[in-house]
Amino acid sequence: MQIDGPFNIKIVDNEQSGIRELHLDFQAAFQNAALEERQSQLDSYMQDLAQSIQQSTDTATQQGMLLIQQIAEELRPHIHADEVELNETIIIELGASSPLDKLLDGAILR
């Protein structure tokens, strides 16, 4: 499964804390786009993601995509207000295991 979006996603096991982290980095094209274009790209991505969630028959994949959808929904008002430093990595602590594990197993997220 390939999910194209305005950001790249990695899962990192933090050896110091023992906590699994989600690292979210915005793509260069998204960073360099005008505010209105970024808003449009994010909104389109969220619509595509919602459709993919509905079409998926795999529960683990749906859970992973739902987590990404929730993160995008939380970021949306801040991106629309141009309040997010797009050149910095956003780190979200997930714990030892996450629904994203199954989704990211063999997936390419862009």
LUMMI-774877 format. One record per residue (C-alpha): x, y, z; residue in three letters; residue number from 1. Coordinates in nm, 4 decimals. Example, Ala and Ser with C-alpha at 12.3 -4.5 7.8 and 13.67 -1.06 7.14 Angstrom:
residues 2
x,y,z,code,pos
1.2300,-0.4500,0.7800,ALA,1
1.3670,-0.1060,0.7140,SER,2
This chain:
residues 110
x,y,z,code,pos
0.0000,0.0000,0.0000,MET,1
0.1284,0.3454,-0.0890,GLN,2
-0.0172,0.6537,0.0705,ILE,3
0.0841,0.9826,-0.0879,ASP,4
0.0573,1.2817,0.1395,GLY,5
0.2171,1.6118,0.2311,PRO,6
0.4465,1.4452,0.4830,PHE,7
0.6797,1.1501,0.5292,ASN,8
0.6250,0.9237,0.8271,ILE,9
0.8753,0.7066,1.0130,LYS,10
0.8394,0.4954,1.3246,ILE,11
1.1419,0.5200,1.5498,VAL,12
1.2132,0.3126,1.8602,ASP,13
1.3662,0.5541,2.1098,ASN,14
1.6238,0.3384,2.2857,GLU,15
1.6663,0.5840,2.5744,GLN,16
1.3002,0.6044,2.6704,SER,17
1.1852,0.2694,2.5332,GLY,18
0.8975,0.4505,2.3671,ILE,19
0.8031,0.4138,2.0037,ARG,20
0.7780,0.7473,1.8236,GLU,21
0.6142,0.8632,1.5037,LEU,22
0.8335,1.1135,1.3185,HIS,23
0.6483,1.3331,1.0723,LEU,24
0.8429,1.5462,0.8218,ASP,25
0.6735,1.7660,0.5644,PHE,26
0.7758,1.7164,0.2034,GLN,27
0.9829,1.9931,0.0436,ALA,28
0.7141,2.0667,-0.2161,ALA,29
0.4598,2.1143,0.0628,PHE,30
0.6986,2.3348,0.2598,GLN,31
0.7649,2.5550,-0.0433,ASN,32
0.4018,2.5886,-0.1548,ALA,33
0.1979,2.8999,-0.0891,ALA,34
-0.0322,2.8841,0.2127,LEU,35
-0.3495,2.8365,0.0051,GLU,36
-0.1877,2.5513,-0.1883,GLU,37
-0.0760,2.3826,0.1360,ARG,38
-0.4295,2.4110,0.2703,GLN,39
-0.5703,2.2590,-0.0477,SER,40
-0.3141,1.9766,-0.0524,GLN,41
-0.3823,1.8835,0.3092,LEU,42
-0.7590,1.8912,0.2624,ASP,43
-0.7316,1.6751,-0.0498,SER,44
-0.5040,1.4310,0.1330,TYR,45
-0.7532,1.4042,0.4176,MET,46
-1.0351,1.3289,0.1724,GLN,47
-0.8256,1.0616,-0.0014,ASP,48
-0.7316,0.9123,0.3340,LEU,49
-1.0964,0.8959,0.4430,ALA,50
-1.1830,0.7123,0.1190,GLN,51
-0.8937,0.4695,0.1686,SER,52
-1.0114,0.3959,0.5226,ILE,53
-1.3613,0.3156,0.3978,GLN,54
-1.2308,0.0944,0.1175,GLN,55
-0.9843,-0.1012,0.3295,SER,56
-1.0946,-0.4422,0.4509,THR,57
-0.7974,-0.4963,0.6828,ASP,58
-0.8695,-0.3845,1.0397,THR,59
-0.5046,-0.3196,1.1300,ALA,60
-0.4557,-0.1083,0.8178,THR,61
-0.7716,0.0862,0.8965,GLN,62
-0.6497,0.1517,1.2515,GLN,63
-0.3160,0.2814,1.1241,GLY,64
-0.4839,0.5065,0.8702,MET,65
-0.7278,0.6298,1.1348,LEU,66
-0.4333,0.7319,1.3509,LEU,67
-0.2799,0.9248,1.0600,ILE,68
-0.6196,1.0820,0.9926,GLN,69
-0.6469,1.1906,1.3562,GLN,70
-0.2998,1.3466,1.3437,ILE,71
-0.3832,1.5282,1.0189,ALA,72
-0.7084,1.6569,1.1715,GLU,73
-0.5176,1.7893,1.4736,GLU,74
-0.2612,1.9600,1.2493,LEU,75
-0.5159,2.0996,1.0010,ARG,76
-0.6214,2.4181,1.1868,PRO,77
-0.2570,2.4981,1.2639,HIS,78
-0.1490,2.4455,0.9037,ILE,79
-0.4431,2.6535,0.7809,HIS,80
-0.3380,2.9307,1.0218,ALA,81
0.0272,2.8966,0.9074,ASP,82
0.1391,2.8177,1.2637,GLU,83
0.3454,2.5035,1.1963,VAL,84
0.7216,2.5099,1.1385,GLU,85
0.7185,2.2905,0.8294,LEU,86
1.0950,2.2374,0.8236,ASN,87
1.0982,2.0726,1.1681,GLU,88
1.0208,1.7113,1.2554,THR,89
0.7017,1.6565,1.4532,ILE,90
0.7510,1.3745,1.7051,ILE,91
0.4529,1.1887,1.8492,ILE,92
0.5045,0.9299,2.1224,GLU,93
0.3159,0.6086,2.0431,LEU,94
0.4273,0.3692,2.3129,GLY,95
0.5713,0.0225,2.2632,ALA,96
0.3293,-0.0883,1.9900,SER,97
0.0893,0.0892,1.7611,SER,98
-0.1683,0.0167,1.4890,PRO,99
0.0804,0.1824,1.2547,LEU,100
0.3142,-0.1144,1.2881,ASP,101
0.0939,-0.3285,1.0634,LYS,102
0.0234,-0.0427,0.8242,LEU,103
0.3897,0.0465,0.7853,LEU,104
0.5033,-0.3120,0.7422,ASP,105
0.6065,-0.2988,0.3778,GLY,106
0.4280,0.0306,0.3099,ALA,107
0.5689,0.3370,0.1437,ILE,108
0.4394,0.6567,0.2973,LEU,109
0.5096,0.9836,0.1182,ARG,110
